[in-house]
Amino acid sequence: MAELTTTALHFFRRRLRAAVNATQGLALEWILTGITLVALVTGWLLEHNGITGWPVIVAYIVAYVAGGSLALINGLQLLWTEHQLDVDLLMVAAALGAAYIGHPAEGAVLLFLFSLSNALQTYALDRNRKAIEALLDLRPPVATVRRGDAWVTVPVEEVQVGDIILVRPGERFPLDGVVVQGVSEVDQSPITGESAPVLKEEGAQVFAGTVNGTGALEVRVTRRVEDTTLAKIVRLVEEAQATKATTQRRLEAFEQKYATFVLLGAVVLIVVLPTFFGYSFEEGFYKAMLWLVVASPCALVISTPASILAALAHAARRGVLIKGGVYLELLADLKVVALDKTGTLTAGKPRLTHFEPLVEDEDPQCLLRQIAALEVHSEHPVAKAIVKAAEEQGLSWEEAEGVRAVPGRGVEGEVEGRRLWVGNLRLFAERGLTPPPALQDRLAELEAQGHTAVLAYAPDEGRWLALIAVADSLRPGAREAVAELKALGTRVVMLTGDNERVAASIAAQVGVDDFVANLLPQDKVTAVEQLVQKYGPTAMVGDGVNDAPALAKATVGVAMGGAGTDVALETADVVLMGDDLKMLPYTIRLARKARRIITQNLIFALGMIVVLVVSAFVADLPLTLGVLGHEGSTVIVVLNGLRLLRGAS
């Protein structure tokens, strides 16, 4: 948390300086506040009983030192290092001014209430910080590692990539890895937000911080402790909390100018009131000190960051990483959500549904083997479905030569001395080839049913070899997520590289407002730009790999299933760690709730400043009540912002 502490708002230096050692820091504030109260009461009792002189002076000196030392140190440090005025200095100046004109008790009350307010704010914000630090507590400090024929317990920092660790039933996984032996269900909710346990068996990926179920698992470590998904989440959340929202940056800039205005205003009052309005010097000085208190922008400045930090912390606990307050603000203003089809609206794991040889003298298995030898070099979901089907049939193949992927179209290469082209109609159209009418009709029939179809062609032989069709299934909850997004008033558009018929079939199933088909990766960027120009702020939701350019171009880039995916974590502005698309409408509702609370805080803080300033000069507001109103409003906006720790409900 040190990085967050050093880069957060200047106003938070005092309130978050306990980030490295929170317990001791908070305890110190409470101790000093208690000393201030005891010394204040002692001085007042001595005066009330007619005792004057050094006993009273010493009591008030103790109250001033205990109540104002932290504020004075932090204020002077900020003034010296960054040449900026802080609210702390205004409060200390007001208290010293009150003592100077013979009102030490009121100055001590000011410092007591100011110190009490700071302690309460530190306590409230400490809850927010602990919400993130709790992520670190998810990682066990030790791991059970195989050393030879024995299992030994070592600190997680000593475990290397490739080591085999044992995770017993009920234990948390100390590091990221791949299961090499055992079967168990794992609670991944701390990382992905998934509510139901996930079955893990040989070959499955597991993450540090997740909880093992009833079976023991042996896991090969794939990442050192500092590189685990959990460590990246904590680091990204800390960086996000240090990234200031637009409103936050404006308030920070306003604070410096306003603090200077308040200080200069106090000087003017000291001169003007006695000179032109018949005040005595003491009365004018008292009013100036009251002005310093009631006009200070504490509540105003803290109103936005308190709310944003709470929202970011809650989202992280639900498996959603929002990389800064600026993206939280943008989420609240979204007009359009553009959804990639494969891997976002669909499960992204198509299965082979049709393999139809088009020549009689070919062995179907031999033909499938040759096509799989090409497709194994492609990361496209269609290619993976073909390879998986070949593997399930027990087929093996020689390494293909001269393999070249044609993005958005297909793949070509040579297998067993035979040149093959495998791809969609676009691949062949660009090469001047048109399938026979009967074959085109069959393609259209399959595509109308929601299948994605490709053709295999032997250019040296001039023959169409096979028609291959795959189908993807809708992601669970996709239809409900789209309905929720539309209920929020956002337009939902599907973007896909599939043809019109497949796109129309999926679009009808999920209920999107519109779709755009036949898009190459670069076309998706253009489509997003057009949506932004036509409708306004647009979110692009994709897998964070193929959709990276479109994610970067959108107002807000949202990556699905970021757990363990470095590209998604680094590329997108918002990462849904699990594969639950319904977390997107929830996150938008959270962002809108954060905006409402920030608006409430700003209106309340400004209103309190106006009321207190008017009361100070019209209704002769006592300094004590001015301090109570000022500090009370600050605590109220912090507590109001922390309501976001409970989420969007």
C-alpha positions, 0 to 999 in steps of 0.5 A: 500500500505504500505506492498508493499512499505516496501517489494519492491525493495530497488531502489524503496524506494525513488520512492514509498515512497509516497505510504502512502501519495502520493500527499504530497510526490510527491508535496514535490519532486516537491517543492524541485526540484523547490527550487533547480532550483531557487537557481541554477539560482540565484548562476549562475546569481550572478557569471555571474555578478561578485558577489562572496563570501557569496551570491553565496555560500549561493545560492549553499548551498540551491541548494545542500540541496534542491536537495540532502537531500532526496537522502542523507537521503534514501541512508544513511538509506539503508547503515546503516540498510542493509549495501548496497550502493544505487545510491542516494549516488553515485549521492550525492558524485559526486555533493559534489566532483564537489563542492570540486574541484571548480565546485559547479554550475555543482554539483548543475546542477547534483542535479537538474537534479537528483531531477527532474528525481526522481520527474518524475519517482515518477509521472510515477510510481504513475500512476501505483500505482493508478491503483491498489489503484483505486480498493479500491475506488470501495468499497463504504465507507457506506452501507444501512443496515436493522435494525429492520423495518428501513434502516440505513446507517452505515460504511461498517466496522460495517456490520456483516455477516448475515446482510441484506443490500439494494443496490439501482439502480446505486449503488456499492455493498459495500460487498460480499453477496447473493441476497435475494430479487429483480432482476437486472443486475449487472456490474461485470467488476471490479472483473471478467472483464466481459464486459456484465452485469450479471442477478442477482436474488434470490440466486445469488452471488454478489461482493463488488465493482460491480455496480447494474443496474436498480433494487433494491436488498436486499443482505445477507452479506456473508463476512466482509469488510476485507474478500471480494473478492475485498479486497483479490484481492487488497491484492494479487496484492500488494503481487504480485507486491512485488514478484520479477521476476527472472530478477528483482532479478538478477538485484538487486543482480547485482546493489549492486556489480556494485555500489561498483565497480563504487565507487571503480572505482572513487577512482582508477581514482582519484589516477591513472589519476594524477599519470600515465596520467598527469592529475592534481588532479582537472582534475582527480577528475572531471573525477572520479565524471563524472564516478560516474554519467555516470556509475551508473545503475539507468536505468538498475535497474529500467527497469524491475520492472517498466514494471512488475508492469505496466503489473500486474496492467493492468492485474488486471484491466482486471480481471486477477490476476498474483501473481508476476513477476516470473509468468509473465515471465513464461507465456511468455515462455509457450510451452503447455497449458493443459486444464481441460474439465469440467468447463474450456472448458465446462460450467461445468453444465451438464444437465440430457439427458437420464434416462433409467430404465433397469427393468420393475418392478421399478417406474422411479421416485422412482428410480431417487429419490433413486439415487438422495439421493446418488448423493446429497452427491457428488460434481461431475458435473454428480451428480449435474445434476442428483440431479437438474433433480430430484428437477425439477420433484418435488421429495424429498428423505430420507437421505441416509446412509453409503454414500461413494464417490469413487473418479473418479468412482462413489458413493455407499450407502443405500437408503430406505433399498436398497444398490446402486452403481452408477458410471462409468464402472471403478467402476464396473470393479474393483468389477468384474462386466461387463454390458450385451453386449446390455447395453455396446452398448448403453453406447458406443452409448451415449458416441460417441454422447458426453454424459457422462453415468453412471449406477445404480446397486443393489448389493444385488439384482444383477440387473442393475437398470438404465442408466443415461446420462448427457451432458455438453455444450461448454463454450462460446468462448472456441473454439475461445480461443483454436484457439488463443492459437494455433496461439500464438504457444502453444500446447493445450492439454485437460485433462479429467476424462471422457472416450475416446469417450466423450473426443474425441467428445469435443476435436474435437469440440474445436480443441485442439491438443491432449487429455488425457482421463480417468484421476483420479485427481492424474493422471492429475498430472502425465500427467502435469509432462509428458507434462513438460518433453516432451515439456517444460513450461506448464500451467495447467488451471482448476477450482482451486478445483479438479485440485489443485494438477495439478495446483501446479505441472504445471509451471504455474497454472491457475484457472478459475472463481476465483471470490468468490472462495477462493481455486482458489485465494489461489492455482493458480499462475494466476487467471482468475476472470471471466469465460472467457477463452479468457483472457488466450491468452490475458494474454500470449500476455501481458506477451510476450509484457512485455518481449519485453519491458523489453528486450528493456529497458535492451538493451537501459540502457546498451547501454546508460551506454556504450555510456556515459562512452566512451564519458566521457573519449574519447570525454570529455563529460561535467558533465552536459551532462553526468547527462542529459544522465543518468537521461534522460535514466532512465525516458525513460525506466520507461515511456517505461515500463508504456506502459504496462498499456495500455495492450497487444494491 
